[in-house]
Amino acid sequence: MGAGLSCESTVVRSCAVHNADCRPAMTDRSILLVDDQPLVLSAIAHYLNQHGYQVHTATNGTEALSQMEDIEPDLVITDVVMPVMDGWKLIRSLRATPKYTLLPVIVLTDQDSSESRIQGFTLGADDFVSKTTLVQELEIRINRALERAEAIASAVGTAPPPGCDPRRHRTPPPRRTRPLRKDRP
């Protein structure tokens, strides 16, 4: 349990030091933060809220999945080791659901081994961050994951029009057109 306590202390210290001169970012991005450690949840949620993110929390994968439809997050951050449903099963469930296949997922965990990273990336995680990482680095990784998701959505034609709330935008299916007749000029 010593590793968990150390990690929590690092997250809390990092948040407390940085919040002294906190300036909220201009964002309305929604993040679902999933972790069974209350101190980690509150410290990271507080930091991200202070920086303009809408943060929703869950204490396990099952709780996270039950919130997905209501909050439609732009990004999920999940721990791995949790009761009821762990982070690996959460990622599997998200990737098996067509509307969440491109949703950015960041794994935030004490398990900082190569094997854990390989498993996370194999399951579809976009990034892997140790709980000992400073929240400022986590925020940078969040922004990069959101930028990549927007670029992908734009490239495949699912990006919302300018001024449209991306969480409420739904791209209609492509219209079927008749093939051109070859005998016409």
N, C-alpha and C positions, 0 to 999 in steps of 0.2 A: 504494500500500500504506500510505501515511501515514495515510489516513482510518481504515483497519482498526486500526492500531496505537493511534491516539488513542482509538477507541471501546473497544478492549480495556482500555486504561489507565483510562478512565472507569469501566467496569464493575468492574474490580478495585479501584480506589480506593474506590468507593462501597461495595463489599462489606466491605473492610477497615475502613473508618471505622465502619460501622454494627455490625459484629460485635463491637465492643468491649463493648457492653452488650446483647447479643442475648438475648432471652427467647423460647423456642420457643412458637409458637402451638399451640392445641389443634386439630389437624386431622390427618386421615389421607388427605388428597386426594393423588391420584397425578397427576403431571405428566410428560409426555414432552417433553423439551427436545431440539430438533434444530438442530445448528449444526456446521459443519466446522472451527471455530476452537477448539482445545482449551482455550485460556485463558478464552474466553467460557463454554464449557460448564462448566468446573470452577468458575469464580467464581460464576456464577448458580446452579448446582446446590448449591454449598456454602451460599450465602445461603438458598436455599429449604429445604434440608434443616435448617438451623439454625432455621427458622421452622415446622417441623413437617410439611413436604410430603415425600412420597415422590417423589423425582426419578429418572427413568430418562432415559438419554441415547442419542442416535443422531447419527451424523456426516453423514447424508444421508437423503433421502426414502425410498429403498428400504429402508434399515436400519430406519427408523421404522415403515414399513408392516409389516415382518416381525415387529416387536415388539408391534404393536397387539393381537392376540388374546391374547397371554400376559399383558400388564400391564393392559389395559383402562383407559387413563388417563381422568381426569376432564377433562383439558384438554391441548392441544398448543400448544407455543410453537415456532415454526420460523423459521429464517433463510430468506432467499430464494436467495442465490447459494451453491450447494453443488455438489460433483461428483456424478456418477451420476444422481441425481434431485434437481432443485431444489425449493424451497419451493412454487412455483406448482403444479408437478405433484403434489406431495404434497397440497396443499389440494384440487385437482381430484379426486384419487383418494379422499380422505376424503369429500368431498361426493357422490361418485357411489356411495358405499356406504351403503345405507339406515340401518344401525345407527350410522353416524357423522355423519349429516346435522345433528344438533343438538349434536354435540361442539364445545365452544368451542375456537377456534383464534386464537392471537395471533401476528402476524407481528412478529418482532424482527430488524431489519435496518439496514444502513448506507444502504440506498436510501430516503432520506427525501423523495422528490419526490412531488408531487401525482399524477403518472402512476402511480407505484408504489402509492400508497394506493388510487387508483381501481381498479387491476388487482386488488389484494388484496381489497378489499371486493366487487368484482364476482364474484370466484371463490368468495367465501363466508367470508372472514376476519371474525372478530368485532371485532378490534382491531388496531391497527398501532402499534408502538412502535419508536422509534429506539434503536440500541445506545448512544447517548450518554445515554439516560434513566437516572436513578438507579434502582437495584434496588428502593428503597422504593416508587417510583411503579409499577414493574412489578408488585410484590406487590399494590398496591391494584387495579390493572387485572385481575390474576388473580382476586382476590376478587370483583370486580364481575362478571366473566364467569361465574364459578361460581355466583354468586347468581342471575344472569339465567337460566342453564341450569336451575337448580333450580326457579325460578318457572315457566319454560316447561313443564318436565316435570310440575310439579304441576297446571298449568292444563290440560294435555292428558291428565292421568290416568296418566302413566307414572312418577310419583314413587314411590319405595319407601315402605313403611309405616315408622312411627317405629321406630328401633332396628335396622332392616335395613341391611346393608352395601349402599350404592347401586351399587357395582361388581359385586355378585353378584346383584342383584335383576333379575328378568326379569318384566315384566308379561305375564300370560297374555292371549291374544286374547279379545276380548269374546265372551260367550256369546250364542248365537243364541236369540232368543225367538220364540214364535209371535205373530203379530199378534192383537190383541184382536178378538173378534167384535163387530160393531156391534149385533147384535140382543140382546146381554146387557146388563143394567143396570150 
